[in-house]
Amino acid sequence: MPTHLRFHHIGIATRNFEKAMKTYLSMGFSVLKGPVEAPTQNVRVCFLEKTGHPMIELIEPVGDESPVRNLLKRNGSGPYHLCYIAENIQDTIETLKAEKYFILSKPVQSKPFNDNLIVFAYKEEIGLIEIVECKPV
């Protein structure tokens, strides 16, 4: 894993967005952002936070073309990716390729991340990761 990446959130796939959100809210989490549709990924997301805990992204498929729908059919609801922040997504993709990650798609703009670029990568030893480009201000 490239050392320049900063942890951002845990992505949790759910079949029932409202019930999942209600459960996390009952555990003391609060809504940071959302729900927001991400048309490029065919999902609806919501970010939840709680002091001293990792941020959570709830993810619900929208439409039959959503890759999350197939994941839910196979595995049911639960954690499915870790997300990291990178200042330069192209440099990070090249580093990940050199470290034998499989890049699952070209970078796309993501509405939940203020139209910043995202990309998903996979490595058998650690599973699915999401990279979000966030340039320094």
C-alpha positions in Angstrom: 0.0 0.0 0.0 1.5 3.4 -0.9 2.6 5.2 2.2 1.3 8.6 1.0 -2.3 7.6 1.3 -4.5 8.8 4.2 -7.3 6.8 5.5 -10.8 8.3 4.9 -13.7 5.9 5.6 -15.1 2.4 5.6 -17.7 1.7 2.9 -20.6 -0.4 4.0 -23.0 -1.9 1.5 -26.6 -2.2 2.5 -29.9 -3.4 1.0 -31.9 -1.1 3.3 -30.4 2.4 3.5 -33.0 3.7 6.0 -32.7 0.8 8.4 -28.9 0.9 8.3 -28.8 4.6 8.9 -31.3 4.3 11.8 -29.1 1.6 13.4 -25.9 3.7 13.1 -27.7 6.8 14.5 -28.9 4.7 17.5 -25.2 3.9 18.1 -24.4 7.6 18.4 -23.3 8.4 14.8 -24.5 11.5 13.1 -25.0 12.4 9.5 -22.1 14.3 8.0 -23.3 14.4 4.4 -26.1 12.9 2.4 -27.9 11.0 1.2 -26.4 11.8 -2.1 -26.7 9.9 -5.4 -23.5 9.0 -7.2 -24.7 8.3 -10.8 -21.3 7.3 -12.0 -21.3 4.4 -9.6 -25.1 3.7 -9.6 -25.3 4.1 -5.8 -26.8 6.4 -3.1 -24.4 7.2 -0.2 -24.5 8.8 3.2 -21.5 9.7 5.4 -21.8 9.1 9.1 -19.4 10.2 11.8 -18.8 9.7 15.5 -16.0 11.1 17.6 -13.2 8.6 18.1 -14.6 6.3 15.3 -13.8 5.9 11.6 -16.1 7.6 9.2 -18.7 5.3 7.7 -20.1 5.5 4.2 -23.4 3.7 3.8 -23.9 2.6 0.2 -27.1 1.4 -1.4 -27.4 0.3 -5.1 -29.5 2.4 -7.4 -30.7 0.4 -10.4 -29.8 -3.1 -11.7 -26.5 -1.9 -13.2 -25.0 -1.1 -9.8 -22.0 -3.3 -8.9 -23.0 -3.1 -5.3 -26.3 -5.0 -6.1 -24.2 -8.0 -7.1 -22.0 -7.7 -4.1 -25.1 -7.7 -1.8 -26.5 -10.8 -3.6 -23.3 -12.7 -2.9 -22.3 -11.4 0.5 -25.2 -9.6 2.1 -24.9 -6.2 3.9 -21.6 -5.3 5.5 -18.2 -3.6 5.0 -16.8 -3.9 1.5 -14.1 -1.3 1.0 -11.7 1.0 2.7 -11.2 4.5 1.2 -8.0 6.5 1.1 -7.2 10.1 0.1 -4.4 10.8 -2.4 -3.2 14.2 -3.7 -2.6 12.8 -7.2 -4.8 10.0 -8.4 -2.8 9.2 -11.6 0.5 8.9 -9.6 -1.3 6.7 -7.1 -2.7 4.5 -9.8 0.8 3.9 -11.3 2.1 3.1 -7.8 -0.8 0.6 -7.2 -0.2 -1.1 -10.5 3.5 -1.5 -9.7 2.4 -3.1 -6.4 0.2 -5.6 -8.3 -3.2 -4.0 -7.6 -5.9 -4.5 -10.2 -7.4 -1.2 -11.2 -11.1 -1.8 -11.7 -12.0 1.3 -13.8 -10.8 4.6 -15.1 -11.0 7.5 -12.6 -14.5 9.1 -12.6 -15.9 12.2 -10.9 -18.0 11.5 -7.9 -20.7 13.7 -6.7 -20.5 12.7 -3.0 -16.8 13.8 -3.1 -17.6 17.3 -4.7 -16.8 15.9 -8.2 -13.3 14.9 -7.2 -11.9 11.9 -9.1 -12.2 8.4 -7.6 -11.0 5.0 -8.6 -11.4 1.5 -7.2 -8.5 -1.0 -7.0 -8.3 -4.6 -5.8 -5.6 -6.8 -4.3 -6.3 -10.3 -3.1 -4.4 -9.9 0.2 -6.4 -6.8 1.3 -9.6 -6.6 -0.9 -11.2 -3.6 -2.4 -9.9 -0.1 -1.9 -11.2 3.3 -3.1 -8.9 6.2 -3.8 -10.3 9.8 -3.8 -8.2 12.6 -5.2 -8.1 15.5 -2.9 -5.6 18.2 -4.0 -4.1 20.3 -1.2 -5.6 23.8 -0.8 
